[in-house]
Every structure is written in structure tokens, then in C-alpha cells.
Amino acid sequence: MKQRYLLSGCYVLLFIGLLSPTVGSAADITQQLHRPVSSSSGRQSREQADTLLRIGEQQYASGFADKAVTSGLEALEIYHAIGDFKAQGFTYDLLGMSYIQLNRLKEGEDVMRRRLAIARDNKDFQGQIFGLNNISTLLLRKGEPIAAGKTLEEALTIARHVKNIEGEGLSLSNLGLVAIRLGEYNKAIKLYETALTFRRQTRDPVGEANTLNNLGDAYLEARDYQETIGTYGAALRIAQTSRDRTNQLRAIDGLVFAHSAVGRYQRALDLLAQRLNISQELQNLREELKSLESYANLYEQLSNYPSARNFYERAIVLAQTLADSKKEAQLTNRLSQIVKR
């Protein structure tokens, strides 16, 4: 199995929010891996575990991190039962990134440390590269960019030593995230541009779209809207071709922000229509909620208060469906401000 779990960019735009997971905690993983192997689990085939892992990867790419965790845990139990350490490492990659998407950092750190330990024990240099990159993502989420940068420099050194092009591109891309966190936007742009050359060599469309979205973030922070729109547009085209819904939605969010900033409101509305359709096709209520909230904000910006009220009301209904009381309160407050106008 080829390592294909890619790091999510620091999402610097609007409406970050994720579904609450329904899976076990880090302690559950330990209990699961150290319980006696039953006869039924012993009969589970490697093919079944591989299928679960592929399903988990698809679920993660489609924005269903909670479902990816469930699939990953099932695969992990089988791989542990048959003693496949390399496959366990791949599964920990998926679990780690899924936990990060769900903002469950404790569980994420646990599985990432396990993944790195397996890679080091087996002198798996590619596993070390990806493990270190994943840990750097966690450190960025925790607000520790300096520590993340040092971790990535170690990953980059290993990648260059063993001439791992995929790992070098990933490490450079994530060093760009560190530069953005430190406010070094020009440095971030250069890192992303270099990373793209490696991503393209490996013919990795998901990685290329992710790095392009990161580059779009850097241009956006630098207020270079022309380059921002061009870069997010390139990410969107690649993501559409590869059916990479995660990067597709992220590119649309960037384009909506950038087009709105330069007064191209109709283009922003057209993109939001695409976003809402994708969310509904995926039956992803969280992403649908983000789409409705984006619509409401844009119409409010345009002083079209009847349309803004309509989308806020629809978003509130979805927040209630998701039992997200915090989001419901935020939306209700925004709606009350609209009603007063």
C-alpha cells in the first residue's frame, strides 16, 4: 500500500467547524490492541483490513473524518492481530489526521507517536518522514510553530538523505504553513512554489491541490488577490478532476473570499452554489451548514437582508439537527442583528 495520507493546510478562511466524533478515545485504542485475539478476529483477512483502510481514506477525502476513524480502528485491530506493523503505520496515519480534523488532539497525538515509533523501530524512513510531518500538523494546531518547524526540518533532512521526492514535497509544503503562522508570507510562497515541483514529479493530484490551496492562503495573507484567485482556481480544477472533495471545498472557500474582496460578488455567489450542491451530494450536513452560513454572510455584506435572513434561518435549522448549540447561538445572534435592520 502506498502512503497517501496528506496533511491538511491551515484553514485561514471562514467557518472552521467539524462533526463531533462518535468513536473511541485514545485509551480505547490501547485496550483494543492489547486484548486477546479472538478466533473470529484471527480469521479476519488482510484483504478485509485493506478494504477498510481504503474506505477510511475515501471517507477522509470526502470530509467524513468521524467515519474514517471508525473504519481505521476496525482495520487497525485486524492488522494488529496478524502482526503487520507496516500496515499499522499507514492506519495510524489515517487515524491521526482524522482526529486532527475532528479537533481531538489528544487522540491524534497518541496515534501519531505510535506511528513514528513503529517507523523508527523498523528503520522505515518514509514512515518517519510522514510521521514527523503529521506531528508537525498537531504542533501547529496547538500553536507551537517553532517546534513544528524543527520537526519538519528533521523530516526534510531524512527525505533528502534517502532521496524521497514525495516526502520532500510534503515537508516543504508544511514548512510553508509554519512560515505563514510566523507571518513570513514571502518565505511561505517560495516554499510552496518549490514544493509544487516535487508534488508534480510524483503525479500526486491530491498533494498538488493541497499545496496550491496553501499557496493561495499565502497570497491571500499578502493581499495579492490576482495571484490568490489564480492559485485557488488551479487547485479547484485539479480537485474537480480527481474528485478530491476536501480540496475542492477548500479552494471554493478561498475563491469566495478573494472574489468578494475585489467586488466580484456574482462569481462568489456562483461558487457558493457549487459548494452547496457538493455538500448536499455528499450528504454532509456540516459542510452544508458552512455553505448556508457563507451565503448568509455574503448577502449581509451586500446589504441584501431578506436573503441573508433566509440563509441564517436555514443554517439554524441545520445547527439544531447537528445538536451544535454553540453554532446555533452564534447564528441566532447574527439573525437578531439582521432583523433589527
Disulfide bonds with the S-S distance in Angstrom:
none
